[in-house]
């Protein structure tokens, strides 16, 4: 680190706990929806680590991935910082996010990974700055905290999709590029055939319909543990009349049951237009103790509902995942096993 950057970093470290909270915490109503401008070949993409820390190898992989899609890369000033398990202090991570949104040359902000720590940024984000400079924000897992808070407090459509260091997939990259660069009045997303083939060996990769039907509403959700963690806060997901989408990884069924119960108590799954569960990898029972299966656990919460409910859709901590624009109107068709976006996700 250069001396100038080091001095700046220590100043940020010293003030990280003094960051002012966003002044309008009482304003909890949803902001009107706005969409970021579409991306074009050669656009500059800002690479940031708002959650867990990263490595040089992951940065190199992410840069190659972004460039292979036809974009240029700007690395965050604090991208290589490590503070405990996080990609720098709260102040350092906020500085990178705010810097990317301020920079008129940057057209998209892409998280290099999830990890943990994004929830600590929420009361320090300048939502007015983000709304005044709308651009694509992309990532999943821990990035769920940013998606939900920014949707609620800035009204910006953000994108629950691959992190920059994800292993490229023709299915994922093709859908992502079409969504961000070629806006269409409607876009119908079919599930990944690679996941259907994998289901022969790993049943949780299979699409399963608990309640059939067609439902329409705005898309809201993300990683289950983060959606649950934000319940009861000013940044909580509001799925009333919406399609609630949820995914998880590496968690046992009893934890999934706890988080689903918390969400149902906090907001009521019966208020949703539909529930769409992704592929929850490595979430079956562990060890020799007695446990419900993953399907049984979800059925505890889905069976009592009277709205369409499915599991095994092609999103989550998997290679072949489609990108979900948070806040966009969509239609879930369980018979066709499709999700149709009913409006463009970018302007």
Steps between C-alpha positions, in 0.01 A plus 500: 500500500633846410572734791219734397253215486626365832445835670152520350426146611601569859286812498207290377572237764504760774167646392320178402292496818419869466331478161168683509195283460272581207303789647149393402463168680140587567431503124436129458257511207608350169658745257356520146676260266779622271712297258870531423612575143572198283860386461690518173810324380812675633324649802697532823403264784600576859629198693440515877504277810215631719480180705775246555864555413646377174836393355723587206409171333128575529556855372687370196222249433233770535682739267531227236130420539388861464729563203380182329150652505625804310541749784791686659582483872569760766619349826384656825762688699442269797436179306799320655441611857450241775343586833417183690271301272402809302627683193618797705334708771145622461639839399731350236223292344260796506767717337535252213126472444442874515802560277367267231156660506654850484729419207316589177728267303387194698181351356466194726613393847577129531574329831793261477347268762244478775631375834375709790489860617269681256234540768739729692506745208128567475460790744808672353408488132409828330176391334450844351835468321404156369160616375657804332756279320309185402717219370504122497585334832563127466567213741329247724534325837604768755435767236131433573526756781596771249230397254221520756617823662563680170165386358320630808694820567620605152244330277767373261460171316801284592598154381518178700741303285854363472782665691793615288722210607238238411612231258358608162206301364347541153151487655577759768710734287259485207201587712691771687620674183157488339339645811749785546584593140192418291185608685179343370136568585476145640758227563409138574759309701508121474683291756856389422512160324832433677320508833229264374767251393677531834172424680533134398784469752408784738121522541504847656596633154159392368210743463219409738153655505336514841205713383436554132373809328595833349587805708605854417678755718828678570806284570644529850727280709846345493708295739275362773725580796532864389132545421430362846765717668341816359148417618376770734753759380448803273664297222276192517361332190137588429353209306132592529354422159845406372691192390725417795815321386731326747820295481754363748819291512687285753230519768321217677121465480443614860664836423296540183186422701594764759556771238186410307301510823642839587407640158149357519451649846641836388315542172273206430574281198129508420541867408724408204370437150735200473807342656791396279778301667833458323742210507621470859827310467636295791198577718398146587535335842855471632633228727309210650239687703129507420400778259233600254610498138538826310176437309311420820633818657383720215165317486431594863480859377380459141228237531261715710508779239245561225736666254742352245808359672798326340848381590810418296495801266830589334638763735713490814852390584530303178693544176200504265287776647280764345514861613199648681431875477370599842180705481405416141150370424507134404272200440569155644344211304544172685366280218746647248774521765583854388541846644406780262620854558213728401709812444858589413739496795719784365414828334 
